[in-house]
Each structure stands twice: as structure tokens, then as C-alpha cells.
Amino acid sequence: MRNLIIANVAIFIVEFVAGPRFINFFGLVPRAVLQNFAFWQPVTYMFLHGSIWHILFNMYALWMFGTEIERTWGSREFLKYYFVTGIGAGILTVFSSPSSPIPTIGASGAIFGLLLAYGLLFPERYVLLNFFFPIKAKYLVLIFGLFELIVSFRYTSDGIAHFAHLGGMLVGLVYLKLDWRLGSFKSQVSRSVTRSRPRLLPRKRKDEDSAALEREVDRILSKISKLGMESLTEEEREILERASRLYGSGGQFRSH
């Protein structure tokens, strides 16, 4: 998260010095992507911003939501999710207006993806809306999601890429609901439990313990998928940590 903020600020300074040509080349121009094969633009547009307030708001949101998510998932999974939602939002923007010559810039697609993940991971946690009004994260996600859905189809000339915001949330929802992250961890833990053979335990006892741990991990991962990390008891967190140590994941999955 810290490195992403540094990269965004550094590129914003370069963008300010370089001028409009820089934005036209690295911003997301749907017509250029499809007609001129500017396939780098769905990635590079995420690091460009239109004003100091634009980048300040996005970096504040990245810090506010990204800190907890990175601490929970680990840096590698956090970074992968950030780029999946940001690039996915860009691709959806391209196909929603394929002939548009207007560049889209900003990290908002990825930021809205992080907002969705935060609401699913910490649904009961309070967030200050507009710095003053406390609201639960799950309701904040619903409000922003409905707002972007409405304005994406009603206000198309206000200079804001509402469809990119909505696209980031949609891609994030698909990513999380398909259980790619948890499914990958589940298969890793299952393989590690199968390979683990304690020398001091009889074979039958070892198999029984491994099977019991697998069942517990399956149950806990299913609970996380439905209710979020905050629903876990202290004992369930310890079970996940023990399973992670057996695999030797090096901290890629950390409960919080």
C-alpha cells in the first residue's frame, strides 16, 4: 500500500511536468486501446490523476481501506486484488464506450474494489462518511454501489468515470465470490495436511488428525466467505494459523 502511494505521487509529478501528451499516451482512451492496440493503458491509467484533490482523495481512500486489507491478506494478495479490480474496471470502461477518444485516469476503479472488499471483510466496522458521519462498512458499500449504478446511466457528461467506479466493485465482487483467494489457500492447506506426517504418531492417528484439521479448515473458510473475518472466534483464528504454519506459507495468509 505504501509503495502504491509513492508510485502514484511520483507519476503525478511527472504527469504535471510532461503535460497533456503524457495523459493521452498513458491514460485510458477506449478508441486507442481497440484501434491502436494501446494495451498498456488499462494498467497505466490507474497511476494518473486529474488534480491535486483527485490524487489526495484516492490516496486517502487507499490508505484507509488498504491498510486493513493488506494486513489481513498479506501484501502479495492485496497487490493482486488491487490490480485485478483496477485493470478490470479499465477493460469494462473500454467496452462500455469503445469509440470514445476521451482519456479516463485515476485509481478510483481499484479504490472502489478495495471499498467492496473492506465491506465484505469488516461489515460491522464503522467508517466516517465525509469525515463526520459514522456508518457501518456494509451500508457504505451499498450506498456507493447504488449511487454509482444510478449515475452511470443517468449522468454521462459530468467528467467523472462512474462506470469505472462501478466496474471496480463488480470485478471485485466476482473475484471474491468465486473464492479464488480462499480457494487457493484451501487447496494449499489441504495439500500440506496430506503431506504432513508426524513421526511420533501412529499412522491411523495421524490420518484422523489430518482429516479433522481439513474439516475444520473447510468449515472456517466457508464461514469467512459468508460472514467475513470478524466473525471468527479466537479458537478458529488459531486453527487457521496452525494450518498455515504446517504449510509454511511465510505469512501470505494472516488473520486479523
Sequence and secondary structure as in RCSB ss.txt:
>XXXX:A:sequence
MRNLIIANVAIFIVEFVAGPRFINFFGLVPRAVLQNFAFWQPVTYMFLHGSIWHILFNMYALWMFGTEIERTWGS
REFLKYYFVTGIGAGILTVFSSPSSPIPTIGASGAIFGLLLAYGLLFPERYVLLNFFFPIKAKYLVLIFGLFELI
VSFRYTSDGIAHFAHLGGMLVGLVYLKLDWRLGSFKSQVSRSVTRSRPRLLPRKRKDEDSAALEREVDRILSKIS
KLGMESLTEEEREILERASRLYGSGGQFRSH
>XXXX:A:secstr
 HHHHHHHHHHHHHHHHH HHHHHHHSB HHHHHHS  TTHHHHGGG  SSHHHHHHHHHHHHHHHHHHHHHH H
HHHHHHHHHHHHHHHHHHHHHSTT  S B  SHHHHHHHHHHHHHHSTT EEEETTTEEEEHHHHHHHHHHHHHH
HHHH  SSS  HHHHHHHHHHHHHHHHTTHHHHHHHHHHHHHHHH   TTS HHHHHHHHHHHHHHHHHHHHHHH
HH GGG  HHHHHHHHHHHHHHT TTSS   
